[in-house]
Amino acid sequence: IYLDADVLVSGTAVHKVLEHLRRPGALAARPPLVYDTSSSSWVVRRFYRARAQIPAVMGSLWGAGIYALSAEGRGRFAEFPLLVADDLFVDRLFRTDEVDLIDTTPVVVVASATASGLLATFRRTFRGKRAIGELAATDRPGTCATVRDLLRLARRGPAEFVDAAVYAAVVIWARALAWKHSRASRVWERDDTSRR
């Protein structure tokens, strides 16, 4: 199990994930997740309301703060590359049908308190994505799938339209900042607002 230090996970969830990975053919798994936005600004709350409705994101290994691999799954690569987005690298090693979401207690991911904290984490994500390049590639959903999901969300009603618009704006802005400030990947942009 690979676990971020700032997520909350129950022993029951850990046990169920490990139990699942003992099954023949199981490769990669994680618990479901929920976002704690109770201390977040309006922009951050809207962003995560949209994010929670995007299957291309919610069904991935990356961004959940936890993922687990069986011995066979871990055998897909030798060593972790020196990247800031190790979870994204691992996610791309597996097809969609090789990633299992386990029916158990969700992991709690504490969201950023501010929009600037949210942007910092996404700048890091985009820099990591660029660095990965062709190191790993499967059929995992990409930007086009996310855009389709956002358009579907926006058509549901006025509140969902605002959520989708905020999500798109944050992602576009973070991507632009990542290109503008394309410093060496040694810089770790951390969101301290979610750790208060």
Kinemage of the C-alpha trace (Angstrom):
@kinemage 1
@onewidth
@group {chain A} dominant
@subgroup {mainchain}
@vectorlist {calphas} color= white
{ca ile a 1} P 0.000 0.000 0.000
{ca tyr a 2} L 1.231 3.467 -0.904
{ca leu a 3} L -0.368 6.064 1.343
{ca asp a 4} L -0.059 9.842 1.505
{ca ala a 5} L 0.634 11.188 4.984
{ca asp a 6} L -2.274 13.629 4.883
{ca val a 7} L -5.222 11.309 4.186
{ca leu a 8} L -7.433 9.518 6.688
{ca val a 9} L -7.966 5.789 6.139
{ca ser a 10} L -9.487 3.154 8.398
{ca gly a 11} L -7.903 -0.144 9.311
{ca thr a 12} L -10.960 -1.876 7.877
{ca ala a 13} L -10.387 -0.277 4.475
{ca val a 14} L -6.711 -1.258 4.493
{ca his a 15} L -7.599 -4.839 5.421
{ca lys a 16} L -10.225 -5.142 2.666
{ca val a 17} L -7.873 -3.771 0.006
{ca leu a 18} L -5.110 -6.194 1.009
{ca glu a 19} L -7.592 -9.063 1.145
{ca his a 20} L -8.759 -8.236 -2.380
{ca leu a 21} L -5.202 -8.163 -3.727
{ca arg a 22} L -4.647 -11.743 -2.549
{ca arg a 23} L -7.098 -12.919 -5.199
{ca pro a 24} L -5.620 -14.451 -8.362
{ca gly a 25} L -5.301 -11.875 -11.120
{ca ala a 26} L -5.781 -8.835 -8.856
{ca leu a 27} L -3.263 -6.142 -9.744
{ca ala a 28} L -4.173 -2.705 -8.384
{ca ala a 29} L -6.823 -1.478 -5.978
{ca arg a 30} L -7.840 1.291 -3.629
{ca pro a 31} L -10.766 2.263 -1.395
{ca pro a 32} L -13.302 4.844 -2.573
{ca leu a 33} L -12.686 8.422 -1.503
{ca val a 34} L -14.575 11.412 -0.207
{ca tyr a 35} L -13.408 15.011 -0.094
{ca asp a 36} L -13.584 16.963 3.153
{ca thr a 37} L -14.251 20.542 2.050
{ca ser a 38} L -15.611 21.745 5.393
{ca ser a 39} L -12.758 24.267 5.764
{ca ser a 40} L -12.527 25.159 2.069
{ca ser a 41} L -13.340 28.352 0.207
{ca trp a 42} L -16.250 28.610 -2.216
{ca val a 43} L -14.017 27.985 -5.251
{ca val a 44} L -12.444 24.881 -3.725
{ca arg a 45} L -15.815 23.460 -2.670
{ca arg a 46} L -17.193 23.961 -6.179
{ca phe a 47} L -14.077 22.405 -7.708
{ca tyr a 48} L -14.355 19.238 -5.617
{ca arg a 49} L -18.113 18.966 -6.109
{ca ala a 50} L -17.382 18.733 -9.837
{ca arg a 51} L -14.376 16.462 -9.395
{ca ala a 52} L -16.458 13.959 -7.431
{ca gln a 53} L -18.748 13.646 -10.489
{ca ile a 54} L -16.014 12.846 -13.023
{ca pro a 55} L -15.703 9.064 -13.547
{ca ala a 56} L -12.402 9.462 -15.412
{ca val a 57} L -10.904 10.940 -12.238
{ca met a 58} L -12.735 9.008 -9.525
{ca gly a 59} L -11.892 5.629 -11.055
{ca ser a 60} L -8.126 6.200 -11.146
{ca leu a 61} L -5.319 5.304 -8.771
{ca trp a 62} L -3.871 8.815 -8.783
{ca gly a 63} L -5.217 11.667 -6.708
{ca ala a 64} L -6.821 9.472 -4.037
{ca gly a 65} L -3.968 9.603 -1.546
{ca ile a 66} L -3.769 5.815 -1.480
{ca tyr a 67} L -3.266 2.947 -3.880
{ca ala a 68} L -2.185 -0.657 -3.479
{ca leu a 69} L -0.530 -3.207 -5.739
{ca ser a 70} L -0.302 -6.979 -5.612
{ca ala a 71} L 3.087 -8.609 -6.175
{ca glu a 72} L 2.112 -9.116 -9.815
{ca gly a 73} L 1.021 -5.493 -10.135
{ca arg a 74} L 4.225 -4.218 -8.531
{ca gly a 75} L 6.111 -6.295 -11.078
{ca arg a 76} L 4.972 -3.908 -13.825
{ca phe a 77} L 7.965 -1.662 -13.076
{ca ala a 78} L 11.398 -1.964 -11.490
{ca glu a 79} L 11.976 1.250 -9.552
{ca phe a 80} L 9.950 4.392 -9.079
{ca pro a 81} L 11.211 7.073 -11.458
{ca leu a 82} L 12.350 10.346 -9.899
{ca leu a 83} L 9.066 12.151 -10.469
{ca val a 84} L 6.720 14.269 -8.389
{ca ala a 85} L 3.690 12.328 -9.678
{ca asp a 86} L 4.442 8.732 -8.719
{ca asp a 87} L 0.736 7.882 -8.370
{ca leu a 88} L 0.049 9.131 -11.901
{ca phe a 89} L 2.984 7.085 -13.213
{ca val a 90} L 1.643 3.927 -11.532
{ca asp a 91} L -1.921 4.644 -12.671
{ca arg a 92} L -0.792 4.666 -16.292
{ca leu a 93} L 0.706 1.199 -15.996
{ca phe a 94} L -2.737 -0.361 -15.681
{ca arg a 95} L -5.738 -0.571 -17.978
{ca thr a 96} L -9.087 0.638 -16.679
{ca asp a 97} L -10.278 -2.937 -16.122
{ca glu a 98} L -7.166 -3.710 -14.055
{ca val a 99} L -7.913 -1.119 -11.361
{ca asp a 100} L -10.390 -2.200 -8.688
{ca leu a 101} L -12.278 0.133 -6.344
{ca ile a 102} L -13.058 -1.801 -3.191
{ca asp a 103} L -16.451 -1.507 -1.508
{ca thr a 104} L -15.331 -0.349 1.924
{ca thr a 105} L -15.030 2.731 4.135
{ca pro a 106} L -13.863 5.655 1.990
{ca val a 107} L -10.545 7.407 2.403
{ca val a 108} L -11.001 11.022 3.510
{ca val a 109} L -8.978 13.491 1.454
{ca val a 110} L -8.832 16.887 3.158
{ca ala a 111} L -9.224 19.514 0.456
{ca ser a 112} L -7.274 22.752 0.221
{ca ala a 113} L -8.637 25.632 2.244
{ca thr a 114} L -7.833 28.207 -0.439
{ca ala a 115} L -7.747 28.437 -4.212
{ca ser a 116} L -4.020 29.228 -4.102
{ca gly a 117} L -3.368 26.002 -2.188
{ca leu a 118} L -5.390 24.069 -4.748
{ca leu a 119} L -3.458 25.669 -7.615
{ca ala a 120} L -0.132 24.713 -5.987
{ca thr a 121} L -1.010 21.012 -5.950
{ca phe a 122} L -2.251 21.065 -9.524
{ca arg a 123} L 0.807 22.898 -10.810
{ca arg a 124} L 2.835 20.056 -9.323
{ca thr a 125} L 0.536 17.487 -10.917
{ca phe a 126} L 0.891 19.018 -14.379
{ca arg a 127} L 4.676 19.247 -14.053
{ca gly a 128} L 4.729 15.587 -13.054
{ca lys a 129} L 2.480 14.642 -15.961
{ca arg a 130} L 4.849 16.363 -18.396
{ca ala a 131} L 7.836 14.578 -16.865
{ca ile a 132} L 6.175 11.167 -17.215
{ca gly a 133} L 5.777 11.562 -20.969
{ca glu a 134} L 6.041 8.147 -22.545
{ca leu a 135} L 7.319 6.343 -19.436
{ca ala a 136} L 3.922 4.750 -19.087
{ca ala a 137} L 0.813 4.723 -21.240
{ca thr a 138} L -2.351 2.626 -21.289
{ca asp a 139} L -5.984 3.134 -22.191
{ca arg a 140} L -6.579 5.292 -19.093
{ca pro a 141} L -9.002 8.173 -19.645
{ca gly a 142} L -7.377 11.477 -20.511
{ca thr a 143} L -8.323 15.088 -21.058
{ca cys a 144} L -10.963 14.330 -23.701
{ca ala a 145} L -12.843 11.992 -21.353
{ca thr a 146} L -12.718 14.600 -18.580
{ca val a 147} L -14.069 17.297 -20.915
{ca arg a 148} L -16.959 15.009 -21.935
{ca asp a 149} L -17.739 14.314 -18.277
{ca leu a 150} L -17.681 18.051 -17.492
{ca leu a 151} L -20.044 18.836 -20.376
{ca arg a 152} L -22.463 16.165 -19.151
{ca leu a 153} L -22.252 17.605 -15.640
{ca ala a 154} L -22.849 21.172 -16.871
{ca arg a 155} L -26.078 20.120 -18.617
{ca arg a 156} L -27.660 18.824 -15.394
{ca gly a 157} L -28.605 22.232 -14.031
{ca pro a 158} L -27.415 25.716 -13.014
{ca ala a 159} L -25.511 24.590 -9.886
{ca glu a 160} L -23.746 21.817 -11.783
{ca phe a 161} L -22.925 24.260 -14.596
{ca val a 162} L -21.150 26.511 -12.076
{ca asp a 163} L -19.292 23.511 -10.600
{ca ala a 164} L -18.097 22.423 -14.050
{ca ala a 165} L -17.071 25.966 -14.998
{ca val a 166} L -15.062 26.398 -11.777
{ca tyr a 167} L -13.368 23.024 -12.299
{ca ala a 168} L -12.404 23.898 -15.876
{ca ala a 169} L -11.138 27.335 -14.887
{ca val a 170} L -8.947 25.964 -12.071
{ca val a 171} L -7.456 23.257 -14.294
{ca ile a 172} L -6.743 25.666 -17.169
{ca trp a 173} L -5.209 28.235 -14.829
{ca ala a 174} L -3.049 25.634 -13.052
{ca arg a 175} L -1.873 24.220 -16.377
{ca ala a 176} L -0.950 27.705 -17.610
{ca leu a 177} L 0.959 28.447 -14.402
{ca ala a 178} L 2.768 25.113 -14.621
{ca trp a 179} L 4.028 25.991 -18.098
{ca lys a 180} L 4.891 29.546 -17.126
{ca his a 181} L 6.858 28.517 -14.047
{ca ser a 182} L 8.342 25.302 -15.442
{ca arg a 183} L 11.010 25.014 -12.798
{ca ala a 184} L 12.940 21.802 -12.268
{ca ser a 185} L 10.810 19.008 -10.870
{ca arg a 186} L 12.923 19.122 -7.696
{ca val a 187} L 10.568 21.822 -6.419
{ca trp a 188} L 7.756 20.256 -4.398
{ca glu a 189} L 4.728 22.539 -4.329
{ca arg a 190} L 2.811 21.531 -1.239
{ca asp a 191} L -0.577 22.722 -0.094
{ca asp a 192} L -0.164 23.470 3.603
{ca thr a 193} L -3.725 24.817 3.903
{ca ser a 194} L -5.138 21.279 4.020
{ca arg a 195} L -2.874 20.399 6.944
{ca arg a 196} L -4.170 22.999 9.417
